[in-house]
Amino acid sequence: MPTLTLTAKRQATFPLETCQALGLQPGDRIELEARTEAAGKVWVLRPRLSRARRWVGSLAAFGGAAADHSMEAVRASIATGRKKDRAS
């Protein structure tokens, strides 16, 4: 059975098998829930994605992976916008 060792700073390293079984990656948070079962008190661990990950990829629909972000492309886009403004 995999075991954890707690350091003086209350830090623990999870065994690789446990991280793989829970689908944990560095930076993930883990929710702990205490339960009382017939055999006594047990702890339930659940991976919880950090909030910072929700925005990742959310702007892909606006720029796309193929969008050119070079200075030349930015300047060309500005020039196109200015031409449209002058024409109106």
N, C-alpha and C positions, 0 to 999 in steps of 0.2 A: 504494500500500500504506500503510495507517495506521501511524503511528510514535508512540512514546512519548518524552518528554523527562524525564530524571531530574533532580530538584532536588538541591541540596546536602544536603538532609535525607533523600535516597534516596526521595522521594515521586514518584509518577508519576500523570499524568492519562490515563485511557483515552479514546480517541476514542468519540464517541457510537455509531458503527456497531458498534464492538467490544462495547460494553456491551449494546447491543440484541441482538447475535448470541449473546452468552453469557447473556443474561437477567439481567444484574447490576443490582442496586438499591443505593442508598447504604447502607453498613453491611455489605454482603455480604463474605464472605471468599473468597479465591481460593487454591486449592491449586496449587502449581507442581511439576511433575515433569520432571526432566531425563532425556532419552532420547538414545541414540546411534543414529542412522539411517545409511543408506548415504551421505547427503550431509553427515554430520557431526552435531554435537550440536544437538538441538532441545529446546524447552521446551513442555510441554503445560500449558495452563491449564484448570482446572475450577472452576466456581462451587461454593462450599460454604456452605450456610445456617448461620448462627450458631445456637448452641444455644438462645439466648434466645427464638427464635421458636417452639420446640416447644410451649410452654405457651399460646400465643396461641389463644384460642377453645376451650381444653380444658374450661372451666367452663360453656359455653353450654347444655349439656344440663341443668344444675342450675338455672339461672336464666332462661334464654331471653332473647331480645331484647325481649319484651313485658313482662317483669317490672317492677313498679313499685318503685322504690327510694327513694321520697320518705320524709321523716320520718313523715308521716301513715300511710303504708303499713307502715313498720317498727313504729310504735307499735301499730297494729291487729294486726299479726302477733304481737307480744309479748303483747297482751291476750288473743288467742285461745289462745296457749300457756298462759297463766296460768289461763284458764278450764278448759282440759283437765286441768291439774295439780290444781286444786281438786276437779274431778269424780271424780278417781281415788281 
